[in-house]
Amino acid sequence: MLKSCRWSARCLALLAVLGGLCTIVAPSSAQEPGKITHSFLATGGETFIVDGDGKMTWSYPKSTRDGWVLPSGNILLALSKSNDGGSVVEVTRDGKVVFEFKGTQSEVNTAQALENGNILLTEAGDKPRLLEVSRDGKIAVEVPLQAQTKDHHLQTRMARKLANGNYLVPQLLDKVVREYQPDGKIVWEVATPNWPFTAIRLDNGHTLINCTIGNQTIEVDKEGKTVWSLSNDDLPSKPFDDACGGQRLPNGNTVITAYHASSGKTKLFEVTRDKQIVWTYTDQRKPGIHHFQVLDTNGKAVEGRPLR
């Protein structure tokens, strides 16, 4: 009798009478409880914004190194070099350029909009330097960087201005993160186990560092002692694949990019303090994600100063 039943209303009623010998689970379109979603800006071989469902909502037709979504809604980008030394641009959502500063050496590898209205950038070349540039294109601050010059590309990455007015600069091939005063004096530094790409000064004074091809993230205290670290040895899925960009979220979780990951591979992952992966992002684009900015979590904008 049950074998010939075609799940009619009569059959379902009979099953109920028989004491619930089986359970029918109806499909649901509701969001899975506890599921995390993020929208974010991605920079790299492709430059774009996706929403929490992974749908692209904005794109820019050039390769980029660094980028921010500004409070105005405009996007600040460090453009990769083509036949020139790279540049920093601010563009509207429809692609109109409202600010541009062209590099004068080999590469421009960072960009940050500052509270004083200036734009921070770094130039790689025979004379590596960090600049603050005013909105009218004038150099307001110039800080010479103590870095090797045999490989311009591996001099610096995501430099950031700190609340104390100094600058935190990851120096890849030198395997060091340094804090420079505006006069160029080094007031803090820490050696890293591999090339440092991101160096993020946290609110507690610690510094979160991603070590690119070392496939490792470390957090060091003010004395340079490692107080937390993460690598593929800690994660069964082994998602590290060139740990370039990183961001510490307000909940204490850390999002990391796997820059060498190609189509169909995990390109971003979020991990808790106790080393549990709670979110991943994968797409079919061939280029990896160089750096990124998480914009919201489950539709709620990330609060406070982005730690990235």
C-alpha positions as CSV (number, residue, x, y, z in Angstrom):
1,M,0.0,0.0,0.0
2,L,2.7,2.5,0.9
3,K,4.7,1.4,-2.1
4,S,1.9,2.6,-4.5
5,C,1.3,5.8,-2.7
6,R,2.1,9.0,-4.8
7,W,2.2,11.4,-1.8
8,S,-1.4,12.5,-2.2
9,A,-3.2,14.2,0.6
10,R,-4.8,10.9,1.5
11,C,-1.4,9.2,1.7
12,L,0.0,11.9,4.0
13,A,-3.0,11.5,6.3
14,L,-2.5,7.8,6.4
15,L,1.1,8.2,7.4
16,A,0.1,10.5,10.3
17,V,-2.3,7.8,11.5
18,L,0.4,5.2,11.4
19,G,2.2,7.1,14.1
20,G,4.7,9.3,12.1
21,L,6.7,6.4,10.6
22,C,8.4,8.9,8.4
23,T,9.0,12.7,8.4
24,I,8.5,15.0,5.4
25,V,10.8,18.0,5.3
26,A,9.6,20.8,3.0
27,P,12.2,22.9,1.2
28,S,12.7,26.4,2.6
29,S,14.0,29.6,1.1
30,A,14.8,31.1,4.5
31,Q,18.4,32.0,5.3
32,E,20.3,29.3,7.1
33,P,20.5,30.2,10.8
34,G,23.9,31.6,11.7
35,K,25.0,32.0,8.1
36,I,27.4,34.9,7.5
37,T,27.4,37.1,4.4
38,H,29.7,39.9,3.4
39,S,29.7,42.5,0.7
40,F,33.2,43.8,-0.2
41,L,35.5,45.7,-2.5
42,A,38.1,43.5,-4.3
43,T,41.3,44.8,-5.9
44,G,43.7,42.9,-8.1
45,G,43.6,41.7,-11.6
46,E,39.9,42.6,-11.6
47,T,38.4,45.4,-9.5
48,F,34.8,45.1,-8.3
49,I,32.3,45.2,-5.5
50,V,30.0,42.2,-4.7
51,D,27.0,42.1,-2.4
52,G,26.3,39.5,0.2
53,D,24.9,37.1,-2.4
54,G,28.1,37.3,-4.4
55,K,26.5,39.5,-7.1
56,M,28.7,42.1,-8.7
57,T,27.3,45.6,-8.1
58,W,30.2,47.7,-9.4
59,S,33.4,47.2,-11.4
60,Y,36.3,49.2,-12.7
61,P,38.2,48.3,-15.9
62,K,41.7,48.5,-14.5
63,S,44.0,46.3,-12.4
64,T,44.5,47.7,-8.9
65,R,46.8,47.2,-5.9
66,D,44.8,48.8,-3.0
67,G,41.4,50.5,-2.6
68,W,38.8,51.9,-0.3
69,V,35.1,52.7,-0.5
70,L,35.0,56.3,0.9
71,P,32.2,57.7,3.0
72,S,31.0,59.7,0.0
73,G,30.5,56.4,-2.0
74,N,33.4,57.2,-4.3
75,I,36.2,54.6,-4.6
76,L,39.9,55.4,-4.0
77,L,42.2,53.1,-5.9
78,A,46.0,52.5,-6.4
79,L,46.3,51.5,-10.0
80,S,48.8,48.9,-11.1
81,K,51.6,50.1,-13.4
82,S,51.1,49.6,-17.1
83,N,53.6,51.6,-19.1
84,D,54.0,54.1,-16.3
85,G,54.7,54.1,-12.6
86,G,51.1,53.5,-11.5
87,S,48.9,56.1,-9.9
88,V,46.2,56.8,-7.3
89,V,42.7,57.8,-8.5
90,E,39.4,58.6,-6.9
91,V,36.4,57.7,-9.0
92,T,32.7,58.0,-8.8
93,R,30.4,55.0,-9.1
94,D,30.0,55.8,-12.8
95,G,33.8,55.8,-13.3
96,K,34.4,59.6,-13.4
97,V,37.9,60.5,-12.1
98,V,37.7,63.3,-9.5
99,F,41.3,62.9,-8.3
100,E,44.5,61.6,-9.8
101,F,48.2,61.5,-8.8
102,K,50.6,59.7,-11.1
103,G,53.6,58.0,-9.7
104,T,57.1,59.1,-10.7
105,Q,59.0,55.9,-10.2
106,S,58.4,52.2,-10.7
107,E,55.1,51.5,-8.9
108,V,52.5,52.9,-6.6
109,N,51.5,50.2,-4.1
110,T,49.2,51.8,-1.5
111,A,46.5,54.4,-1.2
112,Q,44.7,55.8,1.9
113,A,42.4,58.8,2.3
114,L,43.4,60.7,5.4
115,E,41.4,62.7,7.9
116,N,43.4,65.9,7.0
117,G,42.1,65.6,3.4
118,N,45.4,64.3,2.0
119,I,45.9,61.0,0.1
120,L,48.7,58.7,1.4
121,L,50.6,56.6,-1.2
122,T,53.9,54.9,-1.5
123,E,56.3,54.9,-4.5
124,A,58.6,52.0,-5.2
125,G,61.9,52.7,-7.1
126,D,65.5,53.7,-6.6
127,K,64.3,56.2,-4.1
128,P,61.5,54.5,-2.2
129,R,59.3,57.0,-0.4
130,L,55.9,57.6,1.3
131,L,53.9,60.6,0.3
132,E,51.0,62.6,1.5
133,V,49.5,64.5,-1.4
134,S,46.9,67.2,-1.2
135,R,43.7,67.2,-3.2
136,D,45.3,69.7,-5.6
137,G,48.1,67.3,-6.3
138,K,50.9,69.0,-4.2
139,I,53.2,66.9,-2.1
140,A,52.5,67.8,1.6
141,V,54.7,65.2,3.3
142,E,57.6,63.1,1.9
143,V,59.1,60.3,4.0
144,P,62.2,58.5,2.5
145,L,61.9,54.7,3.2
146,Q,64.9,52.6,4.2
147,A,64.4,49.6,1.9
148,Q,66.4,47.5,-0.5
149,T,66.5,48.8,-4.1
150,K,67.5,45.7,-6.0
151,D,63.8,44.7,-6.4
152,H,61.5,47.6,-6.6
153,H,58.4,45.4,-6.7
154,L,59.2,43.9,-3.3
155,Q,59.9,47.1,-1.5
156,T,56.6,48.0,0.2
157,R,52.9,47.2,0.2
158,M,50.0,48.4,2.4
159,A,51.4,51.4,4.2
160,R,49.0,53.1,6.6
161,K,49.0,56.3,8.6
162,L,48.5,55.7,12.3
163,A,46.4,57.7,14.9
164,N,49.7,59.0,16.4
165,G,50.7,60.6,13.1
166,N,53.4,58.0,12.2
167,Y,53.3,55.6,9.3
168,L,53.3,51.8,9.4
169,V,55.1,50.2,6.4
170,P,55.4,46.5,5.5
171,Q,58.7,46.0,3.6
172,L,58.5,42.7,1.8
173,L,62.0,41.6,0.8
174,D,63.5,43.2,3.9
175,K,61.2,41.0,5.9
176,V,60.4,43.8,8.3
177,V,57.5,46.0,9.3
178,R,58.6,49.5,10.3
179,E,56.9,52.5,11.9
180,Y,58.3,55.8,10.6
181,Q,57.9,59.3,11.9
182,P,57.1,62.0,9.4
183,D,60.8,63.0,9.6
184,G,61.8,59.5,8.5
185,K,63.0,58.3,11.8
186,I,62.2,54.6,12.5
187,V,60.6,54.3,16.0
188,W,59.4,50.7,15.9
189,E,60.1,47.6,13.8
190,V,59.5,43.9,13.9
191,A,61.2,41.2,11.8
192,T,58.7,38.9,10.1
193,P,59.0,35.2,9.2
194,N,58.3,36.0,5.5
195,W,57.4,38.9,3.2
196,P,55.0,41.2,5.1
197,F,52.1,42.5,3.0
198,T,49.6,44.0,5.4
199,A,50.5,45.5,8.8
200,I,47.4,46.5,10.7
201,R,47.8,48.4,14.0
202,L,45.0,47.2,16.3
203,D,43.3,49.3,19.0
204,N,45.1,47.4,21.7
205,G,48.5,48.3,20.3
206,H,49.1,44.9,18.7
207,T,50.0,44.6,15.0
208,L,48.3,42.1,12.7
209,I,50.6,41.0,9.8
210,N,50.0,38.9,6.7
211,C,53.1,37.1,5.4
212,T,52.3,36.6,1.7
213,I,54.1,33.5,0.3
214,G,54.8,32.4,3.9
215,N,51.1,31.5,4.1
216,Q,50.9,32.8,7.6
217,T,49.2,35.5,9.7
218,I,50.8,36.7,12.9
219,E,49.7,39.2,15.6
220,V,52.5,40.7,17.6
221,D,52.5,42.9,20.7
222,K,54.3,46.2,21.3
223,E,57.5,44.4,22.0
224,G,57.3,42.4,18.8
225,K,56.4,39.1,20.5
226,T,54.0,36.9,18.5
227,V,50.8,36.5,20.6
228,W,48.6,34.8,17.9
229,S,49.4,33.1,14.6
230,L,47.6,31.2,11.9
231,S,48.7,29.0,9.0
232,N,47.6,26.0,6.9
233,D,48.8,23.8,9.8
234,D,45.9,25.1,11.8
235,L,43.2,24.6,9.2
236,P,42.1,21.3,7.7
237,S,41.0,22.9,4.4
238,K,44.4,24.6,4.1
239,P,43.0,27.8,2.4
240,F,46.2,29.9,2.6
241,D,47.6,30.5,-0.9
242,D,49.7,33.7,-0.8
243,A,48.3,35.6,2.2
244,C,48.2,39.2,0.9
245,G,45.4,41.4,2.1
246,G,43.8,41.1,5.5
247,Q,41.2,42.8,7.7
248,R,40.3,42.5,11.4
249,L,36.5,42.8,11.8
250,P,34.8,44.4,14.8
251,N,33.8,41.0,16.2
252,G,37.5,40.0,16.4
253,N,37.5,37.7,13.4
254,T,40.1,38.0,10.7
255,V,39.4,37.9,6.9
256,I,42.4,36.9,4.7
257,T,42.8,36.7,1.0
258,A,44.5,33.8,-0.9
259,Y,45.9,35.9,-3.8
260,H,47.2,32.9,-5.8
261,A,43.8,31.2,-5.7
262,S,42.3,30.9,-9.2
263,S,38.8,30.1,-10.4
264,G,36.8,27.8,-8.2
265,K,39.2,28.1,-5.3
266,T,38.7,29.8,-1.9
267,K,39.8,33.4,-2.4
268,L,38.7,34.9,0.9
269,F,38.1,33.3,4.3
270,E,37.1,34.5,7.7
271,V,38.5,32.8,10.8
272,T,37.8,33.2,14.5
273,R,40.3,33.8,17.2
274,D,40.1,30.0,18.0
275,K,40.9,29.2,14.4
276,Q,37.6,28.2,13.1
277,I,36.6,29.2,9.5
278,V,33.1,30.7,9.5
279,W,32.9,32.2,6.0
280,T,34.6,31.7,2.6
281,Y,34.3,33.3,-0.8
282,T,34.8,31.6,-4.1
283,D,34.2,32.7,-7.7
284,Q,35.0,31.7,-11.2
285,R,37.3,34.6,-12.0
286,K,40.8,33.7,-13.0
287,P,42.6,36.5,-11.2
288,G,43.0,36.3,-7.4
289,I,42.1,39.1,-4.9
290,H,45.1,41.2,-4.0
291,H,43.5,43.2,-1.2
292,F,39.9,43.9,-0.2
293,Q,37.6,45.9,2.1
294,V,34.7,44.1,3.8
295,L,31.8,46.6,3.7
296,D,29.0,44.8,5.6
297,T,28.1,41.7,7.5
298,N,24.6,40.3,6.9
299,G,23.6,43.6,5.4
300,K,24.9,45.7,8.3
301,A,27.7,48.1,7.5
302,V,31.0,47.4,9.2
303,E,31.2,50.0,12.0
304,G,34.2,52.1,13.0
305,R,37.6,52.5,11.3
306,P,38.3,49.7,8.8
307,L,41.3,47.7,10.2
308,R,42.9,46.7,7.0
